[in-house]
Amino acid sequence: MSVRRGMTLVEMLVATTLTLIIMGVIAQLFGILGNSISRSRAALITSAQLRAVSHALRIDLAGVTAPTVPPVAADGDAGYLEIIEGTDTDTSRGTSQLIGDCDDALLFTTSTLDQPYVGVFSGTSSIESRTAEVAWFCRPSAAPTAGMTLFDLYRRQLLVLDYVGAGAFATGSNRLAVASFGVLPAATFSVLQSYDISLRAEGTAFLPNTLGDLTKRENRYAHNLSGTISSAAFPYTGNLTSGTTFPVLSGSRQGEEIVLRNVLAFDVRVFDPEAAIRAVSGSTVGLVPGDPGYAAATPPSPAALGCYVDLGSLATLTGSTTLTGSATALSKLTRVYDTWSTHYECNGIDENSDTVVDGSTDGLDNNADGVVDDDGERDTRPPYPVPLRGIEIRIRCYEPSSREVRQVTVRHTFVPH
């Protein structure tokens, strides 16, 4: 009887085949595990970025300098808070769209008792201040993802300084010559490229803004690029009349202001204590806050629940949604919450074009109602002449690797504790 001491060729082929199958399965498992780890890491990074952005926003809101009780006295050195509600909402985008409300903007002055704010000075140096003008807004991303037009979230920071006294500001009574940057308004974009300082155009120079200067909306970031102060330029919306198209950094500084990419929504909402949560029209389930133009059904009981809503014509803050003025002026401010300024009633300009200049402060009964300098004689009126109690910002982000959506909600109260 012969003893076989090896394997036949068929057995070798079978063993090799089984080994290759096992190796293929293991490789596939490692691939799946690696992709899972990559997606998990990407999701964690996105979540961490959202937390960082929400923390920065909370810190900014905690330092808001202006009382949210319009109008604010211009001589009070208070600064401002302004919310611009774009035409888009989550509802108007449609339920089939991933992208939501991305055309809102939040602008305000803020201060810190911790580390000072730092900005670029003269392109290469730096400068510090404990007070800053901050703007949060979105712009479409330059690199679409998977056929979608996503957005980048910007945080523009401009330092508020009473006096600079350095570099080009050291001469000419704290002025920066417009001639060094070209012709207005193009010079405004050029100077913001080299100086992270809140500036206003005045004649042939740029001057640094104080908080009192910024109470006046004509002096704010992206509002009055030409520096023209007149009834024709009122209410000083600058390049914001066609939407929240804020100027951004370019060249070597491009992207410095971007705090979050692949943004699906940046929805700024205000708290209205008299707003009711309304049922979706034509539906028996689900309750949603009213968006601008939303045709809601009868609100449930109790009628007044109080909720966060978009600025607009429905379920909004109690009060006028526009200001007294010409039709052109009205169309530019119908969806803006602004702490406003009292100086429009004594600045020597007829903003509402009624041939009476500063009618509410001239000591006369201009509307013949038997009351001198009453509210009906005002040249202007805040878009929403009521206190703002709270604010909510929803930031929604898309992670391309995992194809997951993350959202963070920031709420802040302006009511003193």
C-alpha positions in Angstrom: 0.0 0.0 0.0 1.5 3.3 -1.1 1.2 6.4 1.2 0.6 9.8 -0.5 2.9 12.5 0.9 1.5 15.6 -0.9 -1.5 17.2 -2.5 -2.8 16.6 -5.9 -2.9 19.5 -8.4 -6.7 19.6 -8.1 -6.5 20.0 -4.3 -3.9 22.7 -4.7 -6.2 24.6 -7.1 -9.1 24.3 -4.7 -7.1 25.5 -1.7 -5.7 28.4 -3.7 -9.2 29.4 -4.9 -10.6 29.2 -1.3 -7.6 31.3 -0.1 -8.2 34.0 -2.7 -11.9 34.1 -1.9 -11.2 34.5 1.8 -8.6 37.2 1.0 -11.1 39.0 -1.2 -13.7 39.0 1.5 -11.3 40.3 4.1 -10.1 43.0 1.7 -13.7 44.0 1.1 -14.5 44.0 4.8 -11.4 46.3 5.4 -12.6 48.5 2.6 -16.1 48.8 4.1 -14.5 49.4 7.5 -12.2 52.0 6.1 -15.1 53.8 4.3 -17.1 53.7 7.5 -14.3 55.2 9.5 -13.7 57.9 6.9 -17.4 58.8 6.9 -17.6 58.8 10.7 -14.5 61.0 10.9 -15.9 63.4 8.3 -19.2 63.5 10.3 -17.3 64.2 13.5 -15.3 66.9 11.8 -18.5 68.5 10.5 -20.1 68.3 13.9 -17.0 69.8 15.5 -17.0 72.7 13.0 -20.7 73.3 13.7 -20.1 73.5 17.4 -17.1 75.9 16.9 -19.3 78.1 14.7 -22.2 78.1 17.1 -19.8 78.9 20.0 -18.4 81.8 18.1 -21.9 83.1 17.3 -23.0 82.8 20.9 -19.9 84.7 22.1 -20.6 87.5 19.6 -24.3 87.7 20.6 -23.3 87.7 24.3 -21.4 90.9 23.7 -24.1 92.9 21.7 -23.7 96.5 22.7 -27.0 98.0 21.5 -30.3 97.8 23.4 -32.9 96.0 21.2 -35.5 98.7 21.9 -35.7 100.9 18.7 -35.1 103.7 18.1 -31.7 104.0 19.8 -30.3 107.4 20.7 -27.3 108.2 18.4 -25.5 110.1 21.2 -25.6 107.1 23.5 -22.6 105.4 21.9 -24.6 102.1 21.7 -23.9 100.6 18.3 -26.6 98.7 16.5 -28.2 95.3 15.7 -29.7 94.6 12.3 -31.4 91.5 10.9 -32.0 91.3 7.1 -34.6 88.7 6.1 -34.1 87.6 2.5 -36.9 86.5 0.2 -36.2 82.8 0.6 -37.5 80.6 3.4 -37.4 76.9 4.2 -41.0 76.8 3.0 -40.4 78.7 -0.3 -37.5 76.4 -1.2 -39.9 73.5 -1.1 -39.7 70.2 0.8 -37.9 68.4 -2.1 -34.9 70.8 -1.8 -32.0 70.1 0.6 -31.1 73.8 0.6 -33.1 76.0 2.9 -33.1 79.7 3.9 -29.6 80.9 3.1 -30.2 84.6 2.3 -30.6 86.0 5.8 -28.0 88.3 7.4 -27.1 89.2 10.9 -25.1 92.4 11.7 -24.4 94.0 15.0 -21.7 95.6 17.2 -20.2 93.5 20.0 -17.6 93.8 22.7 -15.5 91.5 24.7 -13.9 91.5 28.2 -11.6 88.6 27.3 -9.1 88.5 24.5 -9.4 91.6 22.2 -10.4 91.3 18.6 -7.5 91.4 16.1 -7.6 92.6 12.5 -5.3 93.4 9.6 -3.8 96.9 9.4 -2.3 98.3 6.2 -2.3 94.8 4.7 0.6 93.4 6.7 0.4 94.7 10.3 -2.3 94.0 12.9 -4.4 96.1 15.2 -6.6 95.3 18.3 -9.8 96.5 19.8 -12.2 95.2 22.4 -15.2 96.3 20.3 -16.0 95.1 16.8 -18.7 95.4 14.1 -19.6 91.8 13.0 -21.6 90.6 10.0 -22.8 87.0 9.5 -24.0 86.1 6.1 -23.9 83.4 3.3 -22.7 83.4 -0.3 -22.9 80.6 -2.9 -19.9 78.3 -2.8 -17.4 78.6 -5.7 -17.2 74.8 -5.9 -20.6 73.1 -6.2 -20.8 69.7 -4.6 -22.5 66.8 -6.5 -24.4 69.2 -8.7 -25.7 71.2 -5.7 -25.1 74.9 -5.2 -24.1 74.9 -1.5 -23.1 78.0 0.5 -20.2 79.3 2.5 -21.0 81.0 5.8 -19.0 84.2 6.4 -18.2 86.1 9.5 -16.8 89.6 8.7 -15.1 91.4 11.6 -14.3 95.1 11.6 -12.7 96.7 14.6 -14.4 99.7 16.2 -11.9 102.4 17.2 -12.4 105.9 18.4 -8.9 106.9 17.2 -6.3 104.9 15.2 -3.4 107.3 15.1 -1.0 104.9 13.2 0.2 104.5 9.7 -1.9 106.4 7.2 -4.2 107.5 10.0 -1.5 109.3 11.8 -1.8 112.3 9.5 -4.8 114.3 8.4 -6.7 114.3 11.7 -7.2 110.5 11.9 -8.3 110.3 8.2 -7.4 107.8 5.5 -7.3 109.4 2.1 -9.7 108.1 -0.5 -7.2 109.0 -3.2 -4.9 106.1 -2.1 -7.6 103.6 -3.0 -9.3 105.0 -6.1 -12.7 106.5 -6.7 -15.7 105.8 -4.5 -17.5 103.4 -4.1 -14.8 101.1 -5.5 -12.4 102.6 -2.9 -14.6 101.2 -0.1 -13.9 97.6 -1.3 -10.2 98.4 -1.6 -9.8 99.9 1.8 -11.6 96.9 3.5 -9.1 94.6 1.8 -6.2 96.3 3.7 -7.9 97.5 6.9 -10.1 95.4 9.2 -11.5 98.6 10.7 -15.1 99.9 10.7 -14.8 102.9 8.4 -17.2 105.4 6.8 -16.7 107.5 3.7 -16.8 111.2 4.4 -15.8 113.5 1.5 -12.3 112.6 0.3 -11.4 110.4 3.3 -12.3 107.4 5.4 -12.9 107.9 9.1 -13.0 105.2 11.8 -16.4 104.7 13.3 -17.3 104.9 17.0 -20.3 103.0 18.4 -22.2 106.2 18.2 -21.4 106.5 14.5 -22.6 103.0 13.9 -25.9 103.6 15.5 -26.6 105.5 12.2 -27.1 102.9 9.5 -25.5 105.0 6.8 -22.1 104.4 8.5 -22.4 100.6 8.7 -20.6 97.9 6.8 -21.9 97.5 3.2 -24.6 100.1 3.6 -23.5 103.4 2.1 -20.5 102.8 -0.1 -20.7 106.2 -1.7 -20.8 108.2 1.5 -23.7 110.3 0.3 -25.9 111.5 3.1 -29.2 112.8 1.6 -32.9 112.1 1.4 -32.2 110.5 -2.0 -29.8 107.9 -0.5 -32.0 107.2 2.5 -32.5 104.5 4.0 -28.8 103.8 3.1 -29.0 100.2 2.0 -26.0 100.4 -0.3 -25.5 97.2 -2.3 -28.0 95.4 -0.1 -31.0 96.6 -2.2 -30.6 93.6 -4.5 -30.1 91.1 -1.7 -27.5 90.3 0.9 -24.6 90.6 -1.5 -21.9 91.7 1.0 -18.4 92.5 -0.2 -15.8 89.8 0.7 -12.0 89.6 0.7 -10.2 88.6 -2.4 -6.7 87.9 -3.6 -4.2 86.8 -1.0 -7.0 87.2 1.7 -9.7 85.2 -0.1 -11.6 82.9 2.2 -10.3 84.4 5.5 -13.8 85.2 6.5 -15.3 81.8 5.8 -16.2 80.0 9.0 -18.2 77.1 7.5 -18.5 75.5 4.1 -21.2 73.2 2.5 -24.0 75.2 4.3 -27.6 74.3 3.5 -29.3 76.9 5.6 -28.6 80.0 7.7 -32.0 81.0 9.0 -32.3 84.0 11.3 -35.6 84.1 13.2 -36.9 86.5 15.9 -39.0 85.7 18.9 -42.5 87.1 18.8 -44.3 86.6 22.1 -47.7 87.2 20.3 -47.0 84.8 17.4 -49.1 81.6 17.3 -47.8 78.3 16.0 -50.1 77.7 13.0 -51.3 74.5 11.4 -50.0 73.8 7.9 -52.7 74.8 5.3 -54.5 71.8 4.0 -53.0 69.4 6.4 -54.3 67.9 9.6 -50.9 67.1 11.1 -47.8 69.1 11.9 -47.5 72.6 13.3 -44.9 75.1 11.9 -44.1 78.7 12.6 -45.3 81.1 9.9 -42.9 82.2 7.2 -43.3 85.4 5.3 -46.3 85.1 3.0 -47.4 81.8 4.6 -51.1 81.2 4.2 -51.8 79.6 7.6 -55.0 78.0 8.9 -56.7 79.0 12.1 -54.1 78.9 14.9 -54.6 76.3 17.6 -55.7 77.1 21.1 -54.2 79.0 22.9 -54.0 81.6 20.2 -50.8 83.3 21.4 -48.1 80.8 22.2 -45.0 82.8 21.2 -42.5 81.3 18.8 -39.5 82.1 16.6 -40.6 83.4 13.2 -39.0 84.9 10.1 -39.5 88.6 9.6 -42.4 89.3 7.2 -46.0 90.0 6.9 -47.4 87.1 8.9 -46.9 86.2 12.6 -44.3 88.9 13.0 -43.3 91.3 15.7 -46.3 93.5 16.6 -46.0 96.8 14.8 -45.4 98.4 11.4 -43.4 96.3 9.0 -42.1 99.4 7.1 -41.0 102.9 7.9 -42.5 106.3 7.1 -41.0 107.4 3.8 -41.2 107.3 0.0 -42.2 104.2 -1.9 -38.5 103.6 -2.8 -37.4 103.7 0.8 -40.2 101.4 1.8 -39.3 98.7 -0.6 -35.8 98.5 0.8 -36.8 97.9 4.4 -39.8 95.7 4.5 -38.0 92.7 6.0 -35.4 94.3 8.2 -35.3 94.5 12.0 -33.1 97.5 12.9 -32.4 99.2 16.2 -32.5 102.4 14.2 -31.5 105.9 15.3 -33.2 109.0 16.7 -30.9 111.3 14.8 -33.1 111.1 11.7 -35.5 113.4 13.5 -33.0 116.1 13.9 -30.4 115.8 11.1 -31.7 118.5 8.9 -32.7 116.1 6.1 -36.3 115.6 4.9 -36.2 111.8 4.7 -39.9 111.3 3.9 -40.1 114.1 1.3 -43.1 115.8 2.9 -41.4 119.3 2.6 -41.2 119.4 6.4 -37.7 118.9 7.7 -37.5 117.2 11.1 -41.1 117.8 11.8 -41.2 115.9 15.1 -38.5 118.1 16.7 -39.1 121.6 15.2 -41.5 122.8 18.0 -44.5 123.1 15.6 -47.8 121.3 15.0 -47.0 120.3 11.4 -50.0 117.9 11.0 -52.5 120.2 12.6 -53.7 117.6 15.1 -53.4 119.9 18.1 -50.3 118.2 19.4 -46.8 119.7 18.9 -44.0 117.3 17.7 -46.1 114.1 18.1 -45.3 110.7 16.7 -47.2 111.4 13.5 -44.8 114.1 12.5 -41.7 111.8 12.5 -39.6 111.7 9.3 -38.8 108.0 9.8 -39.9 105.1 11.8 -38.0 101.8 12.7 -39.2 98.9 10.5 -40.4 97.1 13.6 -40.8 99.7 16.4 -41.0 97.1 19.2 -38.4 95.5 21.5 -36.7 92.4 20.4 -36.8 89.8 23.1 -34.9 86.9 21.6 -33.3 85.6 18.4 -32.8 82.1 16.9 -30.3 81.1 14.3 -30.5 77.7 12.6 -27.3 76.6 10.8 -27.7 73.4 8.6 -24.7 71.8 7.0 -24.1 69.0 4.4 -21.2 66.5 4.7 -20.4 65.2 1.2 -18.5 62.1 2.2 -21.2 60.6 4.4 -24.0 62.4 2.7 -25.4 63.4 6.1 -27.0 66.6 7.2 -26.1 68.3 10.5 -28.0 71.2 12.2 -27.3 73.4 15.2 -29.6 75.9 16.7 -28.4 79.0 18.5 -30.8 80.9 20.7 -30.1 84.2 22.6 -32.3 86.3 24.8 -32.0 90.1 25.0 -34.1 90.3 28.1 -31.9 91.2 31.2 -31.7 88.4 33.7 
